[in-house]
Amino acid sequence: MAVNASTTVGAILRDYPELTDWFMDLGLCGCGHDSSMMWTLDRLAKEKAMDLAALLGEINNRTA
């Protein structure tokens, strides 16, 4: 799966469940139980005041 700014958190966790704890560490409490599962990475970065390029880079490094 190619991860990009329009990929949802839910899609990433579906394909890479090993990233669940890492996403929770980012502040996505209750992964699987809240609306943030449908957020795109672009929205996640904006909501959490994160650098989108850095977030994408980290996810791609973790899923390579």
Secondary structure as GFF3:
##gff-version 3
##sequence-region A 1 64
A	DSSP	alpha_helix	9	15	.	.	.	ID=ss1
A	DSSP	three_ten_helix	17	19	.	.	.	ID=ss2
A	DSSP	alpha_helix	20	25	.	.	.	ID=ss3
A	DSSP	three_ten_helix	35	38	.	.	.	ID=ss4
A	DSSP	alpha_helix	41	47	.	.	.	ID=ss5
A	DSSP	alpha_helix	52	63	.	.	.	ID=ss6
###
